[in-house]
Amino acid sequence: MIFDHLRYLIDWFWEVMGGVPGNGYSYPVIPWTELESWSRQTRRDLLPKEARALSKLGVIYSNIMSEKPKTDGG
């Protein structure tokens, strides 16, 4: 697949999200502090572009999961 070389980011994303606490009101995003803590604890030296990508994936995931289903009535 065209994005196989980025698969590790998806794997890291799910690993990070497993440790991000929710607040019960919305889907969580990845705070920078959580990302830094995960990086330190797993001894992974993130490149700045990898950190930005993981943060953006968190926002995208939260937005998608928070969408309300569309109904026929509008």
C-alpha positions, 0 to 999 in steps of 0.5 A: 500500500502507498502509506505502508512507510507511515504505518508506524505512526498509526501504531504509535497513535493507538499506543499513545491514545491508550494512555490519554484519559477522557473527560466523559464529555468528548473524545480526547485529543493528544495533549503535548504533555502526554505525547512528551511523557509517552515519548520519554517512557517508551524511549522513542525520540520523536522527530518534530514532524512525527509529534505534529502528525500524532497531535493532528491525528488525535484532533482528526480522530476526535472530530470524526468520533464526535460527529453526529449521524445525519438524519433524513430530516436534516 
